[in-house]
Amino acid sequence: MVESIARTIVKEGMKTWIVTTERLQAGLAQLREGLDDVLVEARHEYEHRAEGATDRRAEPDPGADATATKPKASRSRSAHPATRRGTKATVAV
């Protein structure tokens, strides 16, 4: 009698496990299909944007010379007065 009850419980548990895993696999397959669709759309938009950027770079901008920034002039010398290194000030006691 105990064996019959245990067998029934184990059998029901296995059925529940099978149904649950099948549903989970179906849900994951559906999710993967959705993500694949999003990936295809994203690739298409990226390629389209990259082609547009390439087309824009191929045509020179006539106003580019006027808006180009000039490099900053660097100072060759420091604004601070020169100090000697390695000299110590002595204090009379």
Secondary structure, DSSP 4 states (H G I P E B T S, - for coil): -HHHHHHHHHHHHHHHHHHHHHHHHHHHHHHHHHHHHHHHHHHHHHHHHHHHHHHHHHSPPTTHHHHPPPPPPPPSS-SSPP--SS-------
